[in-house]
Amino acid sequence: MQWLNGSVRFSHSVRFTRLLSDANSRTKLFIGGLSYDTNETVLKDAFGQHGEIIEVKVICDRVTGQSRGYGFVKFASEAAAGEAIKEMDGLLLDGRNIRVNYAHKD
């Protein structure tokens, strides 16, 4: 907190950003071990049964456009993301056992 021209100025932006980042890390999931044939529609259909999905992204090679074998699913709630991890981690999707974890930004 700083005094500036008779008014109070709060400098909590770092804490607020951290809170947003922490909340994001509990709703965004990393999906590894995907088949190169798995697309965003398949991923959304598979994970959609666990709650409202905000975003789905399969990461592709820039040159070839082929899937790199992993992606991300962002849920509207932490509860839905947690449920998806419990139910989907290790399951077979498009012939591959997938790994599902919280996505982390380091």
N, C-alpha and C positions, 0 to 999 in steps of 0.2 A: 504494500500500500504506500502511495506517495501523495504528498500534498502538492497540488499544482494550482497556483492562482486562486487559493481559497476553496478549491474543490478536491475531492478525494479521487485518486486514480488507483484502481486495483490492477495488479499484474498477476492474475491467476491463469493466464492463457496457457501456460505450460501444463498446469494441472488439468485444465479443461480438455486440452488436446489429448493428454494421456488417458483421460476417462473415455473419450470418444474412441481412441485407439484400442483400449481394453475391451470395450463393448463390441467393436468391430471384430476383434479376434475371437470372440465367443459366438459369432453368428456366421463367420466365413470359414468354410471347410476346404481343405486340400484333399483332392481325390487322386491317388496315384495308382499305377498299374493298369491304366485303361488300355483297352484294345485300340489299335490305330484306326479301327473302323467306328469307334464310339464318337458320336457327335453331340452337340449341345442339346438337341431334342431328346435323344436317348437318355442323357444324363438328367435332364429336367424331369422326364417321365419317371425315372427310377427313384429320384429323391423327392419328388413332389408329394408322394404319399405320406411324408413325415411332417409336412407343414408348408406354409406359404414361402415360395422362393422369390427372392428379389432379383438375383442375377445368376447366370450360369455361363461359364467360360471354359472351353477346351483350348489349351495352348497348342498352337500349330507352328511348324517351321516356316520362317518367312519366305524362303526360296521355293520349297516344294508344296507348301500348304498342307502337308500331312501332319496329323496329330503327333505330338511329342510324347503322348502316353500319360499325360496328367492334366488336371483342370481344377476349377474352383466352383463351389456352389455357395451362394450367400443366402441365408434364411432371414426372414423377418424377425424371428425371435430366437433367443438363446435356447429355449426349451426344445424347439423344433430341431435346431442344430445338434443338440445333445442326443436327442432321440435318433437322429439320422446316423450319428457315429455308432451308437449302440447296435442299431439294426443292420447297418450297411457294411461296416468294416469286416473285411474278409469274405464277403459274398461274391458270387459269380455274376459278372455283368459282361455281356458280349464275349463269353468264353474265357474271361480272365478274372482272377481273384483280385478285387480292388482293396486298396488301403485308404482309410478315411480318418483324418485327423483335423484338429483345428489348424487353420492357416496362421502362420506367425510372421510378423514383420519385424525384422531385426535391424 
